[in-house]
Amino acid sequence: MTSSSLIHPTGGPGRILHVTPESAGWGHVEFGVVEVNSATPWSGMAADRETAIVPLSGEGRVVVGDGDMEVELSRDSVFTQMASIVYLPPVTPYRIESEAGLQASVGSAPAEGRYPVRVLEPSEMRIEIRGGGQAYRQVVHSLSHPLPAERLILYEVYVPRGTWSGWPPHCHDGRDGSPYLEEVYYFRLDRPEGYAIHRNWRDDEDYDDAMVVRDGDVALVPKGYHTSVACPGSNMYFLNYLAGELQDGERRTPPCFMAEHTWIESDWTAGEWGLPVVTPHGPGAGS
């Protein structure tokens, strides 16, 4: 059975992915991916929402207002480059244009207009290496505190093939002492024949939603603990848009981690097997 939290892209040009608060059954995050070329620019204006535009591949520009500001955007690939991000407050018309072709994400969240139009440069984005062992990954804080926004939080995460992300599992659904944040995961795989697994679940109710994710898919996190793993043949990238009850500086608030799995953070190699584990003559190298 296909999960209602898994969304596949459609053919372009135009908008090839779209998640609305209505379609997701939540109240804050809207997310989409658009493919723009010379014949199909993309325009928008959110009356009561802040918007973040992230280039994914190609080159083009964001024209803000009536041409008051033009921001050139380019990115060879999410796997090879960081990129500038355009932040737009509410009631800011924009148009995405490209002659050569540009794919970009456009996501938004409710806002009042406390921050101006801004271009966030890669040099401003904190880079963090998290985890260890089979849960070793790079996290780019593309739009998280202290970078300013009212509710939006963005991360770009790089996960080596065969490796887990989001371990120990964490939640931010307003339960177990966590803040309430809605989240989308937009996945890319550097070998598109590969796949990833994404799982949302809670151990205190009948909720367990595991998804097989392909290149270009979106997984929603409406609630629960969650984690993802890349297959052994494909390195994995994902882009997160989050928003919820946290505002401004509160966006630094961490999620809640699943207590029974946090032991591994003290030693990522504790109990790890070497092979063989057993032999006809007794224990092997893994004992």
N, C-alpha and C positions, 0 to 999 in steps of 0.2 A: 504494500500500500504506500502511495506517495505521501510524504509529509506535507501538510498545509503550510509549514514553515520553510519550505524549499521552493525557490523561484528560479526558473530557467530563463535565459535571455531569448529574445526574439530576433529576427533579422533586422538589419539596419538598411538605410540610414534612419536617423530620427532617434526616438527614445526606445532603447532595446531592453531596459529593465525599469520597473516602477513599483515602489512600495509606498503606499499612503497610510496614514493612521487608520483610515476606514478599512483598507484591505488587510492590514496587519492586526486589527482589533485592539489598537492601543491609542495613546493620546498625544504623542510627541514627535517621533521620528518620521520624516519623509525622505525617501532615497530613490535615486534613479541613475542610470547610465545612458548617455546620449552619444551618438555617432554623428559628427558634423562634417559636411564637405561644402564645396563652393555653391552647390545648389540647395543645400538644406541647413541653413543656420538654425540656431536654437535660441529662443527668447523666453524670458520669464520675469516675474515680479511677484514677490510674496508680501502681502499687505501687513501681516502680523507675525512674520517668521524671519529668522536670520538664516543665511544660506552660505554654504561652503562648496566651492568648485575645485575639484582635484583633477588635473590632467592625468590620463592613464597611458596614452600613447599618441604619437603624432604631434602636430604643431598647429597653433591657431592663436586666437586672441579673445579676450573678454572685453566687450565695450560696455562701460558702465554709464547709466543715465542716457543723456542725449549726446553721447560722445565726449562727455566731460573728462573721461579717463579711459585709456586703453591699456590693457595688460597683456603682454605677449606671453604665451604659455607653450612649452615644448617638453617632450619626454620621449626618449627612444623606446623605453619599456619600463614597467614597474620593477623589473628584475635587475636593471642596470643603473637606474638613476633615481635620486630624490627629485622632487619638483616643488615649485612655488604653488601656493594655494591662494585663491581669491576668497576673501570674506566679505559678505554683503549684509548690511543691516536691513530691517524691514523697510518696505516701500522704496526699494531701490531697483529700478528696471535694469536689466542686463541683456546682452546678446552675445552668444558664442558663435564665432565665425572661423572658417578655415578654408584655405584653398587646397592644401595638400591632404587634408583629412585629420581629424582629431577625435579621439574618444576621451570622454571625461565623465566623472561622477558629479552629480548635483544633489546635495542633501540639505535638509533644513529642519529647524525646530522652532517652537514658539519663542518669541522675543519681543521686547519693548522698544529696542533701538538705543541701547546704552553705549554702543561702540560704533565707530565710523567704518567706512570702507577701508579695507587693509589688504595688502599683499604680504603673506607670510612666506619668508624665504627659508630654504633648507638650513642655512646657517643658524637660524633661530630655533630649530627643532632639536630637542634633546634626543639622543640616541642611547639606548640601554640594551645591554646583553643580559637576558634573564635565564634562570634555570641552570640546568646542567644535565649530564648523562643523555638520556633519550628525550629530554624536554628542554633543549638548548635552542634559543631563538633570539632574534634581534627585534627590538621594538622601537619604532620611530614615533615620538610624541608629536604628531603632525599638528594637532590643535588641542592640546590639553594644558591645564594650568602649569605655568603662569601665562601662557599665551591667552590673550583675552577673547572671551565669547560669553554670551549669557548662559546658554544651556549646552550648546554643541561641544562634543568631545570627539576627536578623531585620532586614530592610531593606524599606522601601517606596519605590518608584522611579517618577518621573513623567517621561514621555518625550513630547515634542511630536510631532505627526503627521509622518510622513515621515522620522523621525529614528531613529538607531541607539542602542542601549544595549549596554554591555559591549564597547566598542571603545576601544582595541585588545582583541582577544579574549583571554580569560584562562582558566586552568584551576586546579583545586584537587583533583586526583584522586590526589595522592601521587607524581606523576611530574614530571619536569623541575624538580625542586627545590621543588615546591609542597606545601602541607599536604593531607591527605586530608579533604575535606568533601563530604557529600552535600547536594543542594539541590533544592528545589521552587520553581517559578515559578507563581504564581497570577495570571492575567491578567484585567484588565478594560479594556474599550474604551469611550470616551465616546459613540461612535456604534456601537451593537452590530452594525450591518450590515457594519462593517469587519472587518479581520483583521490579524494580525501574523505574522511569520515568526520562528521560533526554530530555531537550528541548534546541535547538538553534534557535534564531530568531533575526530579526531586525525590528524595528517599522517604519523605513523610506523606506522600500521596501517590495515586496511580497516574504518574506522568513520566514517560520515558520516550523520547523522540530522537531516534538515531537516523541520520541522513547520509546517503552517498552523494558527495558533492563533486561535480565536474567543473572544468575550467569555465569561468564566467558566471557561475551560479551565485545566488545569494541565499544565505541561511539566516532566518530570523531567530532572535532570542527573546521570546515573550515573557519567559520566566525560567527559574530553575538554575541549577548548576550546569556548567557547560565546559566543553573541551573539544579540541580538534586534533586530528593526526593525519599526516601526509603519507601516501603509499611509498614503498621503497624506491619507486622509479621516477618520482617527480618532486622537485622542490616546490614549496608552497608559499604564496604571498596572500595576505588578506588585508583588506581595508575595512576598518570599523567606523561607523557613525553611531554615536550614543547620545542620548538626551533623556532627561527625566526631571526629577525634583530638584537636583542640584543646580545652583546658579552661581555664576561668577567664581569667586575663590573657593566655594564649596565643591567645585568640580575636582579638587584634589582628593576628595574622600575615597579611600580604597574600597574594593568589594569585600565580601565575606568569603573566606576559603573553607573548603570542606575539611573539618578537623581531622578526620581519620586518615587523610592523605598528606597532611603537612609534614609528617615525620621525615620525608625524603629530602626536604630542604636542608637538613643538617648534614647530610652526606649522600650525594646523588649516586654514589657507587655502592652504597651499603647493600650487601646481599646479592650483588650482581653476579650472575653466573659467567664462568668461562666454560668452554666446551672442550672435551666431552664432560658431561655431568656424571655419568656412570659408565663403567666398563665391565667386562666379564670378570675382572679381577678385583673389583671394588670401586670405591669412589674415584672419579676422574678429576680433571683440573678445576672443575667448578665447585668442588666441595670445600 
